[in-house]
Amino acid sequence: MRDFTKYDIWKLSHELVLTIYGITNTFPKEEIYGITSQLRRASTSVVTNISEGCGRESDAEFRRFLTIAVGSATEVEYLILLSKDLNYISNESYEILNFDINTIKRKMYTLKQKLNLQP
């Protein structure tokens, strides 16, 4: 069993969730069941799938959960774009969040490739 807290992608994803929660506190109240909820759930899904994958016994299972996490990360990527276009976040916040989520996606892809190479 792997310790998820030792993975950079987990640490970065956890930090992103904390940032998302902070930023979405400023979203309009009418979005509480809309974009706010969806963005929080999608960002949390990234880190929870990494965590759950670490609890699995095989590299193949871990890769599967990383694949799910990448899908959730892509959902976050779109939702932050939508948030910017709706003027819920600034262009500067968007650029930072977009950079962060794409860094996480790249690192997950790299880890998946490394897991494919192991016997």
C-alpha positions in Angstrom: 0.0 0.0 0.0 1.3 3.5 -0.9 1.3 6.5 1.3 -0.7 9.1 -0.7 0.7 12.0 1.3 4.1 11.4 -0.1 3.1 12.0 -3.7 3.6 15.5 -5.1 0.4 15.2 -7.2 -1.5 14.5 -4.0 0.0 17.5 -2.3 -0.6 19.8 -5.2 -4.1 18.5 -5.6 -4.9 19.0 -1.9 -3.6 22.6 -2.1 -5.7 23.2 -5.2 -8.8 22.0 -3.3 -8.1 24.4 -0.4 -7.7 27.2 -2.9 -10.9 26.3 -4.8 -12.9 26.3 -1.5 -11.5 29.7 -0.7 -12.2 31.2 -4.1 -15.7 29.7 -4.3 -16.7 31.3 -1.0 -16.8 34.6 -3.1 -19.1 33.2 -5.8 -22.7 34.4 -5.9 -25.0 32.6 -3.5 -27.3 31.5 -6.3 -24.4 29.3 -7.5 -24.1 27.3 -4.3 -25.8 24.3 -6.0 -24.4 25.1 -9.4 -20.8 26.0 -10.2 -19.7 26.3 -6.6 -20.8 22.8 -5.8 -19.6 21.3 -9.1 -16.1 22.9 -8.9 -15.7 21.8 -5.3 -16.8 18.2 -6.0 -14.6 18.0 -9.1 -11.5 19.3 -7.4 -12.1 17.0 -4.4 -12.5 14.1 -6.8 -9.0 14.6 -8.1 -7.4 14.2 -4.8 -9.7 11.5 -3.5 -9.1 9.3 -6.5 -5.3 9.7 -6.1 -5.8 8.7 -2.4 -8.0 5.8 -3.2 -5.7 4.6 -6.0 -2.8 4.5 -3.5 -4.9 2.2 -1.3 -5.1 -0.4 -4.1 -2.8 -3.3 -4.4 -1.7 -3.2 -8.0 -0.2 -0.7 -10.3 -3.0 -1.4 -12.8 -5.6 -0.4 -10.2 -3.6 2.7 -9.3 -3.3 3.7 -12.9 -7.1 3.3 -13.3 -7.7 5.7 -10.4 -5.2 8.2 -11.9 -7.1 8.0 -15.1 -10.3 8.9 -13.3 -8.5 11.7 -11.5 -7.3 13.2 -14.8 -10.9 13.2 -16.0 -11.9 15.2 -12.9 -9.0 17.5 -13.4 -10.2 18.2 -16.9 -13.6 19.0 -15.5 -12.0 21.5 -13.0 -10.1 23.0 -15.9 -13.3 23.8 -17.7 -15.1 25.0 -14.6 -12.4 27.5 -13.8 -12.7 28.8 -17.4 -16.4 29.1 -17.0 -15.9 30.9 -13.7 -13.6 33.4 -15.4 -16.0 33.9 -18.3 -18.8 34.6 -15.8 -16.6 37.1 -14.0 -16.6 35.0 -10.8 -12.8 34.9 -10.8 -10.3 37.4 -12.2 -8.1 36.7 -15.2 -5.1 36.5 -12.9 -6.8 33.9 -10.6 -7.8 32.0 -13.7 -4.2 31.9 -15.0 -2.9 30.7 -11.7 -5.6 28.0 -11.3 -5.2 26.9 -14.9 -1.4 26.6 -14.5 -1.9 24.6 -11.3 -4.5 22.1 -12.7 -2.4 21.6 -15.9 0.7 20.9 -13.8 -1.3 18.3 -11.8 -2.5 16.7 -15.1 1.0 16.5 -16.5 2.4 15.0 -13.3 -0.4 12.4 -13.3 0.3 11.5 -16.9 4.0 11.1 -16.1 3.3 8.9 -13.1 0.9 6.7 -15.2 3.7 6.3 -17.7 6.2 5.2 -15.0 3.6 2.7 -13.6 3.3 1.3 -17.1 7.1 0.7 -17.3 7.2 -1.3 -14.0 7.0 -5.1 -14.3 
